């Protein structure tokens, strides 16, 4: 129990000052941040080794793009399957299984695997990483009451952006080191994954708000108290579903998946995954062609979109928490903010084909960075269902949205091939003509995704509304599970 009434419950300050449960909550949150860092570093490594791997393995741009897309072949299936499994199995064990799997799948490339091995391990790694975001969010939601979940969810989502920020310079230096080379980039990630798995085995636990908890913690009294202390708007036309989120009954999953809110979230998520797929597969190649950076500088500059994404998630997470504490509905505190940010991202991508050099790099950094906010979509969607169904809904959303990640690498590679780009021989840099053709193919892709993000951003502002969706589902389809 918190003995100091001036310190809000379930805050980081309270965790550091009082309350063992809350201290454990933030330790678990920190471990999941590291989990997400490893997750996205595993994705980013392929883009960082692109130039070396293409030439060493004798691949074309289209073939390498296919390998990049292969990561998402089983991503959706695994995400959905594990999401439903999480309704019955404690998520701590699911997270441990994923961590060990990620680590083991890195080592075949360290030990000399060729193009076929790279393809197979990327497919299996995608299956192992598919459930990462929804299961991480489901797990952290079990440690915080409803109105406090937006902020820790955003912190965990920041791990997705911190992965490339932290790992890219390290991996780039490993790749550039003649004594190590590009294969050791995979080996390094495997070792780090094993270390995390050992740590999680020791500290990972399911929280008191989890559906697997023996004695679920009621949130209504503390929520009411906080709302009484917080200033309320003079007129509130709609009550936030966050006030009742942990009291919702089960509803048929198919009704959730068929809702306008869910469809809007899937379409938007596909755009976010497209940007992630491009950054993790082709961004380093783009930087090398457009501004002719050294491998070390490419590793550094490749982190900039992820830094923008981390800042965007931090600002949006804090803003949503601030708004929901004051009674603003989830629609406006999360859904509309998510949609407006994607709209800005789309505008950046739309104007990107008309820019060159450093202005193009800056615009790509902002546009792609603002698209790194995908985890806010499943966080918003989770408010419309009962705790036991959140993982299934978030995982299905993630699985369907990951189609954008399947499309992006192959789409960009094919457009580069269509433009006439041909990779140079091993150790030979691209000519100015080839660099221009590379940029031409990528610019075609940027124009397409820019228009798409503008449209889905507007759709999310209008339709990503968990409050109305939850109330409609509860009124018409709720049942006791």
C-alpha positions in Angstrom: 0.0 0.0 0.0 1.3 3.5 -0.9 1.7 5.4 2.4 2.2 8.8 0.7 -1.0 10.2 -0.8 0.9 12.7 -2.9 2.4 9.9 -5.0 0.0 8.4 -7.6 -0.4 4.6 -7.6 1.0 2.7 -10.5 3.5 5.3 -11.5 7.2 4.9 -11.9 7.8 7.2 -8.9 5.6 5.0 -6.8 7.4 1.9 -8.0 10.8 3.3 -7.0 9.5 4.6 -3.6 6.9 2.0 -2.4 4.9 -1.0 -3.4 6.6 -4.3 -4.2 4.0 -5.2 -6.8 4.5 -2.0 -8.7 8.3 -2.3 -8.5 8.0 -5.8 -10.1 5.7 -4.3 -12.7 8.4 -1.8 -13.8 11.1 -4.5 -13.7 9.0 -6.6 -16.0 8.3 -3.6 -18.2 12.0 -3.0 -18.5 12.7 -6.6 -19.4 10.1 -6.4 -22.1 11.6 -3.3 -23.5 14.9 -5.2 -23.9 12.9 -8.1 -25.5 11.5 -5.7 -28.1 15.0 -4.2 -28.7 16.3 -7.7 -29.5 13.2 -8.3 -31.6 13.7 -5.4 -33.9 17.5 -5.7 -34.0 16.9 -9.2 -35.4 14.8 -7.5 -38.2 17.3 -4.7 -38.8 20.3 -6.9 -39.2 19.2 -8.1 -42.7 19.2 -4.5 -44.0 22.6 -3.8 -42.5 24.2 -6.9 -44.1 22.4 -6.3 -47.4 25.4 -5.0 -49.5 27.8 -7.7 -48.2 25.3 -10.5 -48.3 24.0 -9.7 -51.8 27.5 -9.8 -53.2 28.8 -12.6 -51.1 25.9 -14.9 -51.8 25.5 -13.8 -55.5 21.9 -12.5 -55.1 19.9 -10.0 -57.2 18.0 -7.2 -55.7 14.7 -9.0 -56.3 16.0 -12.2 -54.7 17.3 -10.4 -51.6 14.0 -8.6 -51.4 12.2 -11.9 -51.5 14.3 -13.1 -48.5 13.4 -9.9 -46.7 9.7 -10.6 -47.4 10.1 -14.2 -46.3 10.5 -13.1 -42.7 6.7 -12.4 -42.8 5.6 -15.6 -44.5 4.6 -17.4 -41.2 4.6 -14.2 -39.1 0.8 -13.8 -39.3 -0.1 -17.5 -38.8 2.2 -17.7 -35.7 0.9 -14.4 -34.3 -2.7 -15.5 -34.5 -2.1 -19.0 -33.2 0.0 -17.9 -30.2 -2.5 -15.1 -29.5 -5.3 -17.6 -29.0 -2.9 -19.9 -27.0 -2.2 -17.0 -24.7 -5.8 -17.1 -23.5 -4.9 -20.4 -21.8 -1.1 -20.4 -21.2 0.7 -17.9 -19.0 2.4 -15.4 -21.2 5.7 -15.6 -19.2 6.4 -19.0 -20.7 5.4 -17.9 -24.2 7.9 -15.0 -24.0 10.7 -17.3 -22.8 10.1 -19.8 -25.6 10.3 -16.9 -28.1 13.5 -15.5 -26.7 15.3 -18.9 -26.9 14.0 -19.5 -30.4 15.2 -16.1 -31.7 18.7 -16.8 -30.3 19.1 -20.3 -31.7 17.9 -19.2 -35.2 20.8 -16.7 -35.5 23.6 -19.2 -35.3 23.2 -21.0 -38.7 24.3 -17.9 -40.6 27.3 -17.5 -38.3 28.5 -21.0 -39.1 28.5 -20.5 -42.9 25.0 -20.8 -44.1 24.2 -19.9 -47.7 21.3 -18.2 -49.4 18.9 -21.2 -48.8 19.8 -21.2 -45.1 19.3 -17.5 -44.8 15.9 -17.9 -46.4 14.8 -20.7 -44.1 16.1 -19.1 -40.9 14.4 -15.8 -41.8 11.1 -17.6 -42.3 11.4 -19.5 -39.0 12.6 -16.3 -37.2 9.5 -14.5 -38.5 7.3 -17.2 -37.1 9.0 -17.0 -33.7 8.8 -13.2 -33.7 5.3 -12.8 -35.0 3.6 -12.9 -31.6 6.2 -10.6 -29.9 4.3 -7.3 -29.9 0.8 -8.6 -28.9 2.2 -11.0 -26.3 4.4 -8.3 -24.8 1.5 -5.9 -24.6 -0.8 -8.6 -23.1 1.8 -9.3 -20.5 2.4 -5.7 -19.4 -1.4 -5.1 -19.4 -1.5 -7.7 -16.6 0.7 -5.5 -14.4 -1.2 -2.2 -14.7 -4.9 -1.0 -14.3 -6.7 0.1 -17.4 -6.1 3.8 -17.4 -2.4 3.3 -16.8 -1.7 0.9 -19.6 -1.1 3.4 -22.4 2.2 4.7 -21.0 3.9 1.3 -20.3 2.6 0.0 -23.6 4.3 2.9 -25.3 7.5 2.3 -23.4 7.5 -1.3 -24.6 6.7 -0.1 -28.1 9.7 2.2 -27.9 11.8 -1.0 -27.6 10.8 -1.6 -31.2 12.5 1.6 -32.2 15.4 1.4 -29.8 16.5 -2.0 -31.3 17.9 -0.5 -34.4 19.1 2.6 -32.6 21.2 0.6 -30.2 22.1 -2.3 -32.4 22.7 -0.7 -35.8 26.0 1.1 -34.8 27.2 -2.1 -33.0 26.3 -4.4 -35.9 27.7 -2.0 -38.5 31.1 -2.0 -36.7 31.0 -5.8 -36.5 30.2 -6.0 -40.2 33.0 -3.5 -41.1 35.6 -5.3 -39.0 37.7 -7.5 -41.3 38.3 -10.0 -38.5 34.6 -10.5 -38.0 32.4 -9.6 -41.0 28.7 -9.7 -41.7 28.1 -13.3 -40.4 29.1 -12.3 -36.9 26.3 -9.8 -36.8 23.9 -12.8 -36.6 26.1 -14.5 -34.0 26.2 -11.4 -31.8 22.4 -11.3 -31.8 22.2 -15.0 -30.9 24.4 -14.5 -27.9 22.4 -11.5 -26.6 19.2 -13.4 -27.1 20.4 -16.3 -24.9 21.5 -13.8 -22.1 18.0 -12.2 -22.2 16.3 -15.6 -22.0 18.3 -16.5 -18.9 17.3 -13.2 -17.2 13.6 -13.6 -18.1 13.6 -17.1 -16.6 14.6 -15.6 -13.3 12.4 -12.5 -13.1 9.4 -13.0 -15.5 6.1 -13.4 -13.8 2.4 -12.8 -14.8 0.8 -9.8 -13.2 -2.2 -9.3 -10.8 -4.4 -7.9 -13.6 -3.7 -10.9 -15.9 -6.6 -13.2 -16.7 -4.4 -16.1 -15.3 -4.1 -14.4 -11.9 -5.7 -16.5 -9.1 -7.2 -13.4 -7.5 -7.7 -10.6 -10.1 -7.3 -7.1 -8.7 -10.3 -4.9 -8.9 -9.5 -1.5 -10.4 -12.8 0.3 -9.9 -12.1 2.0 -6.6 -8.7 3.4 -7.5 -10.0 4.5 -10.9 -12.9 6.3 -9.3 -10.6 8.0 -6.8 -8.2 9.2 -9.5 -11.1 10.5 -11.6 -12.4 12.4 -8.6 -9.1 14.0 -8.1 -8.5 14.9 -11.8 -10.3 17.9 -13.4 -13.1 16.8 -15.6 -14.3 18.4 -18.8 -17.4 20.6 -18.5 -19.3 18.5 -21.0 -18.4 14.9 -21.7 -20.7 13.5 -24.5 -19.2 10.0 -24.3 -17.9 8.0 -21.3 -14.5 6.3 -21.9 -14.5 2.5 -22.1 -11.3 2.7 -20.0 -13.5 3.1 -16.9 -15.0 -0.4 -17.6 -12.3 -2.2 -19.5 -11.5 -4.8 -16.9 -15.2 -5.5 -16.3 -16.1 -6.5 -19.9 -17.7 -9.8 -20.6 -16.5 -12.2 -23.4 -17.9 -11.6 -26.9 -17.5 -13.7 -30.1 -14.1 -13.0 -31.6 -15.5 -12.9 -35.1 -17.7 -10.0 -34.1 -14.6 -8.0 -33.1 -12.7 -9.0 -36.2 -15.6 -7.8 -38.4 -16.0 -4.4 -36.8 -15.1 -1.2 -38.6 -12.6 -0.3 -35.9 -10.7 -3.6 -36.4 -10.6 -3.3 -40.1 -9.4 0.3 -39.9 -6.6 -0.8 -37.5 -5.5 -3.6 -39.8 -5.3 -1.3 -42.8 -3.3 1.3 -40.8 -1.1 -1.4 -39.3 -0.2 -2.7 -42.8 1.1 0.7 -43.7 3.2 0.7 -40.5 4.6 -2.7 -41.3 5.4 -1.6 -44.9 7.6 1.2 -43.4 9.3 -1.3 -41.0 9.9 -3.7 -43.9 11.6 -1.0 -45.9 13.7 0.2 -43.1 14.9 -3.3 -42.1 15.7 -4.4 -45.6 16.4 -1.5 -48.0 17.1 1.7 -46.0 20.9 1.1 -45.7 21.1 0.5 -49.4 19.1 3.7 -50.1 21.4 5.7 -47.8 24.4 4.4 -49.6 23.1 5.3 -53.0 21.5 8.6 -52.3 24.2 10.2 -50.2 27.1 7.8 -50.7 27.8 7.2 -46.9 30.4 4.9 -45.6 29.2 1.6 -43.9 29.9 3.1 -40.5 27.9 6.2 -41.3 25.1 4.2 -42.8 24.8 2.3 -39.5 24.5 5.6 -37.7 22.1 7.4 -40.0 19.9 4.2 -40.2 19.1 4.8 -36.6 17.5 8.2 -37.1 14.0 7.1 -38.2 13.9 4.8 -35.2 14.9 7.7 -32.9 12.0 9.7 -34.4 9.7 6.7 -33.8 10.9 6.4 -30.2 10.2 10.1 -29.6 6.8 9.8 -31.3 5.8 6.8 -29.1 7.0 8.6 -26.0 5.0 11.7 -26.7 1.9 9.9 -27.9 2.0 7.5 -24.9 2.3 10.3 -22.4 -0.3 12.3 -24.1 -2.8 9.4 -24.2 -2.2 8.7 -20.5 -2.7 12.4 -19.7 -6.0 12.6 -21.6 -7.5 9.3 -20.4 -6.8 10.3 -16.8 -9.0 13.3 -17.5 -11.8 11.3 -18.8 -11.1 11.7 -22.6 -12.3 8.6 -24.5 -9.9 6.0 -25.9 -11.0 7.0 -29.4 -9.5 10.5 -29.0 -6.8 9.7 -26.6 -5.4 6.9 -28.7 -7.2 6.3 -32.0 -7.3 9.8 -33.3 -3.7 10.5 -32.3 -2.6 7.4 -34.0 -4.5 8.2 -37.2 -3.2 11.9 -37.3 0.4 10.7 -36.9 0.0 8.3 -39.8 -1.5 11.1 -41.9 1.7 13.2 -41.4 3.8 10.2 -42.2 2.0 9.7 -45.5 2.5 13.4 -46.4 6.3 12.9 -46.0 6.4 9.8 -48.1 4.3 11.5 -50.8 6.8 14.4 -51.3 9.9 12.2 -50.9 10.1 11.2 -54.6 10.5 14.9 -55.5 13.6 15.3 -53.2 17.2 14.3 -53.5 20.3 14.1 -51.3 20.1 15.1 -47.7 16.6 16.7 -47.9 15.4 13.2 -49.1 17.1 11.5 -46.2 15.6 14.0 -43.7 12.1 13.5 -45.1 12.5 9.7 -45.1 13.7 9.9 -41.5 10.6 11.8 -40.4 8.1 9.9 -42.6 9.3 6.4 -41.7 9.8 7.4 -38.0 6.2 8.6 -37.6 5.1 5.2 -39.1 6.8 3.4 -36.2 3.8 3.8 -33.9 2.0 0.6 -34.8 1.8 -0.8 -31.2 -0.7 2.0 -30.4 -3.2 0.3 -32.7 -3.5 -3.0 -30.8 -3.3 -1.1 -27.5 -6.4 0.8 -28.5 -8.2 -2.3 -29.9 -7.5 -4.2 -26.6 -9.8 -1.8 -24.8 -12.9 -3.2 -26.5 -12.6 -6.8 -25.2 -12.2 -8.7 -22.0 -8.8 -9.5 -20.6 -8.9 -13.1 -21.7 -9.5 -12.1 -25.3 -7.0 -9.3 -25.6 -4.0 -11.4 -26.8 -6.1 -13.1 -29.5 -7.4 -9.7 -30.8 -4.0 -8.0 -30.7 -2.3 -11.0 -32.3 -4.8 -11.4 -35.1 -4.5 -7.6 -35.7 -0.7 -7.9 -35.8 -0.8 -11.0 -38.1 -3.1 -9.4 -40.6 -1.3 -6.1 -40.5 2.1 -7.8 -41.1 1.0 -8.3 -44.7 2.5 -4.9 -45.2 5.9 -6.3 -44.1 5.6 -9.1 -46.6 4.8 -6.7 -49.5 7.4 -4.0 -48.8 10.8 -5.7 -49.3 9.7 -7.6 -52.4 7.8 -4.6 -53.8 10.8 -2.3 -53.5 13.2 -5.0 -54.9 10.9 -5.6 -58.0 10.5 -1.9 -58.7 14.3 -1.5 -58.5 14.7 -4.4 -61.0 12.0 -2.9 -63.2 13.9 0.5 -63.2 16.9 -1.4 -64.5 19.1 -1.5 -61.4 21.7 -4.3 -61.4 24.0 -4.8 -58.3 27.7 -4.5 -58.9 30.2 -7.3 -58.4 31.4 -8.2 -55.0 33.6 -5.3 -53.6 32.7 -3.0 -56.5 30.4 0.0 -55.6 27.4 0.9 -57.7 28.0 3.3 -60.5 26.3 6.7 -60.6 23.9 5.4 -63.3 23.0 2.3 -61.2 22.5 4.5 -58.1 20.1 6.7 -60.0 18.1 3.6 -61.2 18.0 2.4 -57.6 16.6 5.7 -56.5 14.0 5.7 -59.3 12.7 2.3 -58.2 12.5 3.3 -54.6 10.8 6.6 -55.3 8.0 4.7 -57.1 7.4 2.8 -53.9 7.5 5.9 -51.8 4.8 7.6 -53.8 2.5 4.6 -53.5 2.9 4.1 -49.7 2.6 7.9 -49.2 -0.9 8.0 -50.7 -1.9 4.9 -48.8 -0.8 6.2 -45.4 -2.7 9.5 -46.0 -5.9 7.6 -46.7 -5.6 5.1 -43.8 -4.6 7.9 -41.4 -7.9 9.7 -42.2 -9.8 6.4 -41.8 -8.3 5.9 -38.4 -9.2 9.3 -37.1 -12.8 8.6 -38.2 -13.2 4.9 -37.3 -10.6 3.7 -34.7 -13.2 4.0 -31.9 -12.9 1.3 -29.2 -15.4 3.1 -27.0 -18.3 2.7 -29.4 -17.2 -0.7 -30.5 -17.0 -2.1 -27.0 -20.4 -0.8 -26.0 -22.0 -2.2 -29.1 -20.4 -5.6 -28.6 -21.3 -5.8 -25.0 -24.9 -4.7 -25.6 -25.5 -7.3 -28.4 -23.1 -10.2 -28.0 -21.7 -10.4 -24.5 -21.7 -13.8 -22.7 -20.2 -15.2 -19.5 -17.0 -17.3 -20.1 
